[in-house]
Amino acid sequence: MKIKLTEKQYQKLLNEMRFDGKSTGLFSSEEPEPINEFGEKFKKGWSEFLSAAKREGKETAIAAEILKRMVTRKKVSKSEKKFLKNQSIDLLKIVGVVGLGVVSSVIPIALEKILNKKDMSIMPSRQETPKEDPETGEDLSEGRKKKKNLKSKKVKKLNEDNHLFNLGKKNNGVG
């Protein structure tokens, strides 16, 4: 089925189309968000974190200078005192957040130590693999040993074949 378009309609359609090979067949206004939305959000968040950290570093240096002037009994304005107070609150917030991170790391370790005294643990433990089939009573450990030996023989054979192949390449002037 053919559709007749005016030149203006055709130009508008061309402007709406994507020519980057990633077209979904939708107009640009209908395109979904990028698939890797998490990566974009992470980059943006990390960038904001770094700029906030730099800003806080500069503000802390200014606050230290104001505090130094206060201790040496030099003149400090009301706005500087207010700045120092607000920056001190920010620093306490940072210490609190960092402290929560440390505490959240210490709690599982302390809990494990306490539970170990009672022969208990929160850590995953090694499970004992069954040595016999519950239905037949067959010894499963022998089959596992045979399977392991078979695998190691195959690996040795592959290594030998590879070594011989490489020797052949050297003797033929290849490699």
C-alpha positions in Angstrom: 0.0 0.0 0.0 1.5 3.3 -1.0 0.9 6.5 0.9 1.2 9.9 -0.8 2.9 12.6 1.3 3.4 16.2 0.7 6.9 17.5 0.7 6.3 19.1 4.1 5.0 15.8 5.6 7.9 13.9 4.0 10.5 16.3 5.5 8.8 16.1 9.0 8.9 12.3 8.8 12.6 12.4 7.8 13.3 14.6 10.8 11.6 12.3 13.1 13.3 9.1 11.9 16.5 7.8 13.4 19.4 6.8 11.2 21.8 5.4 13.8 20.8 1.7 13.3 19.1 1.6 16.6 15.6 2.6 15.5 12.7 0.9 17.2 10.3 2.1 14.5 9.0 4.7 16.8 9.1 8.5 16.5 11.8 10.1 18.5 9.3 11.3 21.1 8.1 7.7 21.6 11.6 6.2 22.0 12.1 4.4 25.3 14.7 5.4 27.9 18.2 4.0 27.3 18.5 0.3 28.1 21.4 0.8 30.4 19.6 3.2 32.6 21.4 2.0 35.7 24.8 2.9 34.2 23.7 6.4 33.4 22.1 6.9 36.8 25.3 5.6 38.5 27.6 8.0 36.5 25.3 10.9 37.3 25.2 10.0 41.0 28.9 9.5 41.2 29.5 12.8 39.5 27.2 14.6 41.9 28.9 12.8 44.9 32.4 14.0 43.7 31.3 17.6 43.2 29.6 17.6 46.6 32.8 16.2 48.2 34.9 18.9 46.6 32.5 21.6 47.7 32.4 20.2 51.3 36.2 20.1 51.3 36.4 23.8 50.4 33.7 24.8 52.8 35.5 22.9 55.6 38.7 24.7 54.9 36.8 28.0 55.1 35.1 26.9 58.4 38.6 26.0 59.8 39.9 29.4 59.0 36.9 31.1 60.7 37.4 28.8 63.8 41.1 29.7 63.9 40.1 33.4 63.9 37.6 32.8 66.7 40.2 31.0 68.8 42.7 33.7 68.3 40.1 36.3 69.4 40.0 38.0 66.0 36.8 39.6 64.7 34.3 37.2 63.1 31.0 38.4 61.6 27.5 37.0 62.4 27.3 35.5 58.9 30.7 33.7 59.4 29.5 32.3 62.7 26.3 31.1 61.0 28.4 29.5 58.2 30.7 27.8 60.8 27.6 26.4 62.7 26.0 25.1 59.5 29.3 23.6 58.3 29.8 21.9 61.7 26.4 20.3 61.3 27.3 19.1 57.8 30.5 17.6 59.2 28.6 15.8 62.0 26.3 14.3 59.3 29.3 13.0 57.4 30.7 11.5 60.6 27.4 9.9 61.3 27.1 8.4 57.8 30.7 7.1 57.9 30.0 5.7 61.4 27.0 3.8 60.2 29.1 2.3 57.5 31.7 1.1 60.1 29.0 -0.1 62.5 27.2 -2.0 59.7 30.5 -3.8 59.0 31.3 -4.5 62.6 27.8 -6.0 63.6 28.1 -9.2 61.5 31.6 -9.8 62.7 30.7 -9.3 66.4 27.6 -11.4 66.0 29.7 -14.2 64.4 32.1 -14.1 67.4 29.2 -14.3 69.9 27.5 -17.2 68.1 30.8 -19.1 67.7 31.0 -19.3 71.5 27.7 -21.1 71.4 28.8 -23.4 68.5 26.6 -21.5 66.1 27.4 -19.4 63.0 25.8 -17.0 60.6 28.4 -17.8 57.9 27.6 -20.4 55.3 29.1 -23.8 56.1 30.5 -26.6 54.0 27.9 -29.2 53.3 28.8 -32.9 53.5 28.0 -34.5 50.2 26.0 -37.8 50.4 28.3 -40.8 50.1 25.5 -43.2 49.1 22.3 -43.2 47.1 19.4 -43.3 49.5 17.3 -45.5 47.2 19.9 -48.1 46.1 22.5 -47.8 48.9 25.1 -47.5 46.1 28.4 -45.9 47.1 28.5 -42.6 45.2 32.0 -41.6 46.3 33.5 -44.2 43.9 31.6 -42.8 41.0 32.8 -39.3 41.8 36.4 -40.5 42.0 36.1 -42.2 38.6 34.6 -39.1 37.1 37.4 -36.9 38.5 40.1 -39.3 37.2 38.4 -39.4 33.8 38.4 -35.6 33.6 42.1 -35.3 34.6 43.0 -38.0 32.0 41.1 -36.0 29.3 42.9 -32.8 30.3 46.3 -34.6 30.1 45.4 -36.0 26.7 44.4 -32.5 25.5 47.7 -31.1 26.8 49.7 -33.8 25.1 47.9 -33.3 21.8 48.3 -29.6 22.0 52.0 -30.0 22.7 52.4 -32.4 19.7 50.5 -30.0 17.5 52.7 -27.1 18.5 55.8 -29.2 17.9 54.5 -30.0 14.4 53.9 -26.3 13.7 57.5 -25.5 14.7 58.9 -28.4 12.5 56.9 -27.2 9.5 58.2 -23.6 10.0 54.9 -22.3 11.3 54.7 -20.2 14.4 
